[in-house]
Amino acid sequence: MFITLILFTCFVSLITVYFLTLKSRYSYFRVRSIPGPSPTFFFGHFRTIWSTKFYSRQLQEWTRKFGSIYGLFEGTRPLYIVSDVDFLQQVFVHQFSLFSSHRVSFLYQLSKSVHLISAGPSRWRQQRHAINPAFSAAKLKLMAPLIDQCIESLMKKLFKMNNENKEFNIYELYQRLTMDVICHCAFGIDTDMQNDVDNDLMTKAAVIFKQDIERMPLSKLSYLMPWSTSLLAQFAHSQIALFHCLHKIAPTIFPDLVEKIPRLWLISKVQEVIDVRTIDTSTTKRVDLLQTMLDAAATRHEDNTDDKKLSNDEIKGNVFLFMVAGFDTTSTMLGYCTYVLATQPDIQKKLQAEVDDQHEKELDYDTVTKMEYMELFLREVHRMYPPSVATITRVCEQTTTVCGHTIEKGSIIQPDIFTIHYNSDLWGPEDPNQFIPERHSTERHPLALLAFGVGPRSCIGMRFALMEIKMTLAHILRHYTVLPGEHLQEGFQLNEAFVIQPNAINIKLNKR
Ligand code: HEM
């Protein structure tokens, strides 16, 4: 009885201390005189964040209320939402060594395959060093013919659509195109998604991209109780291991998880491709992202250490990441570009004139990168429609001072991108709500355009994506004029998950 009483008292004391500690965390921003909406006990601001359909609009609304630097809590973890570009320049560029990680979902910890997004500072540096050459101008030029093959397939489809003389959703075709490009260039397999509409890769990828992993129950729990993350990871691992065993014992009752879970299926396919490449070295080397990574994996560095090589798991993780990071973002950008073409005929004419100036020249890497108006056009599309907002975060690795504010280790910094992209002080004197490509001819603040992130940890695939987008648009504009479909505005309803994307881009084409 006495022991039970002692145990009970200990338990109650522990719970009380835990709750008092939680409560005291909520004074973090108050003692630093940083404004922000009031947090809810235990959840912080998650209840609002999880219930809002449009996270970035919610941030803009709070920015209007609380100013250019304000505080939120993810559970009890402080999150600075910032639209002060000088502050962000300190974090993303000048003090990068103290802010060199992204905030990553707990689900990444489930996988052995650490990749660029999930890697901590030192492993990230080594991976980025090994993978950067895959995206050099020389390698991109060599990969351009692979992209060209995929665009050719799209053009055949557009020819057919144009002959039918009906409006159609080009966004769907762009998704097939960008998946094809990633398969050709990162997976090293020559798919034809435009015609092979039931392709397994496409259907499984579509499922993966529909899932918002940040809102899965285990993810939410790990954000609310960060101390429980490794416990949750172990729990999830043991569930997977148990399921594997049960499947081996009774395959008819327990399905194979690899077949059931698209993420696991995709990773197993990547391994198959790697195996083929590494076992069959007799054929001519293909120039693609996978081969560059395999070469990096085989290279021992001057200091003779293996930790600078890429491991098999790292290659697998990064191929998977390229697919996740490069498929939906690029097709969505193409969708936005086409929306602008369909609604701004004068701008389309200027782009067509620039493409026509190239006469019958091949629309390859060199030709499209020299198109100046195309460059301004794309920057303006990125400014008005940044597709990937929530990924741009930095975690503070060591307590420091930024623009007079003490930022504690473990806090997260996130830019409010829409507020920055529509700020007339940064983008005036023309109205930032107007689509004006020429505004990019004026030099702007280096942190004013954040669609691809900024600093050493910005998007590694930016040049690859821009090449793909420019080549695709140039091919389309050479042969067609884009016209709005009757249901263009109806389809242009935006949804926000991993990427902010429209439902559809309904257009018609006019043969030139
Ligand atoms: C229009 C297309 C794209 C957009 C808008 C985009 C946007 C972004 C953004 C905002 C980030 C975070 C940057 C930061 O935190 O500063 C990022 C990171 C990344 N992106 Fe992209 N991306 C695109 C295409 C691609 C493509 C095609 C690939 C690969 C083939 C790719 C691979 C990556 C990788 C690996 C990272 C993580 C970089 C690191 O942590 O070192 N992205 N991207």
Residues whose N, C-alpha, C, O or C-beta is under 5 A from the ligand:
A	BS01	HEM	L116 I117 F322 A325 G326 T329 T330 M333 S388 T391 I392 T393 L450 A451 F452 G453 V454 R457 S458 C459 I460 G461 M462 F464 A465
